[in-house]
């Protein structure tokens, strides 16, 4: 079941999203799901297999906001 909510977004951002054909509701929902997953999983670091440079020092360093996480390796992964 979906719930109608009202959010306030910068007008220029809305125009740019429409220009790219983005569904603001779906993008917002996906961003919220990802943030909740990060918050709830913050005590469970990703498995080393999630990083292409698989070694015992692999771990994920979370960032604030919606930026992607990076591998916490001495020699950073080329894909992270």
Secondary structure, 3 states (H helix, E strand, C coil): CCCCCCCCCCHHHHHHHHHCCCCHHHHHHHHHHHHHHHHHCCCCCCCHHHCCCCCCCCCEECCCCCCCCEECCCCCCCCC
